[in-house]
Amino acid sequence: MIEFLPQHLHQLDLYLIQYGREQCTPGHSFGPAMREYYKFHYILEGKGIFEVKGKRYHLHAGQGFLVSPGTITFYQADQDNPWKYCWIGFHGIKAQTLLRQAELSDEAPIYDCDKVNFFNGSIDQMMESKHAVAGRELKLTGLLYLWLSVLVECRGSQLANKLRESSKEHYIVQVVHFIEMNYANKITVQSIASFIGLQRSYLSSLFKEVMNSSLQDYLIAFRMRKACELLSNVQLTIGDISRSVGYEDPLLFSKMFKKTMQYSPTQYRERQLLNS
């Protein structure tokens, strides 16, 4: 069973090209040949081999492999226990970036994922979407994103191990980036630690060690620097600025601002206007 899909010009970020499922005959093979799009195979039953860039992989149920565009590959079902697999073909501007999240490439094309029911079921859902009166294109794209998200999830333990082995600076970069993107929200040290995936106490001590500042003090200082920039805009009220840097209570914001900058927000604005 296979279905080829037309490309829609308004979905260039990521789009499904084909999908299918097949019980291969003994020794059934493809290639050596190359594709013009990405293609994931997931083995539902049986086993076989996959060859790419001079390497041969012996695969079985619960594993899968990635075929990348422009790369010559060869794969073949086992003679005694031929595989049954399902697959999706896809492409798009974001395809390579999303694959990076799962650390899948020509150099690392194999994945292990014990979710046979999910992959088999997603193919069923793609088939059933043929009967949709409207919105099929969006549903197929959603299923494609879901397929990719499950791959990232399945490789999560491996990726987490690599993350733990990375340098302390890597964690700090993540913290700083998180604050830069979310300082206007109600974030706490605990929410930052949860996002990074570390215990609050460990992250706090690590941040202090590398940055010579507590994480809480850094967050406050960052917000106050942003507030200073916003105070130059006289169209914004103190309340507007307070909310823009993560404080719902303008009085608390003014108190923290004065403690950090030695001036109240109003005084600071007046000094800016005098010096401009």
Salt bridges, closest charged atoms under 4 A:
GLU3 OE1 - ARG136 NH2 2.76
ASP13 OD2 - LYS94 NZ 3.62
GLU51 OE2 - ARG56 NH2 2.43
GLU103 OE1 - LYS162 NZ 2.79
ASP106 OD2 - LYS53 NZ 3.84
GLU107 OE2 - LYS53 NZ 3.13
ASP124 OD1 - ARG21 NH2 2.94
GLU137 OE1 - HIS8 ND1 3.12
GLU137 OE2 - HIS10 NE2 2.74
GLU209 OE2 - LYS168 NZ 2.76
GLU229 OE1 - LYS226 NZ 3.92
ASP240 OD1 - ARG243 NH2 3.01
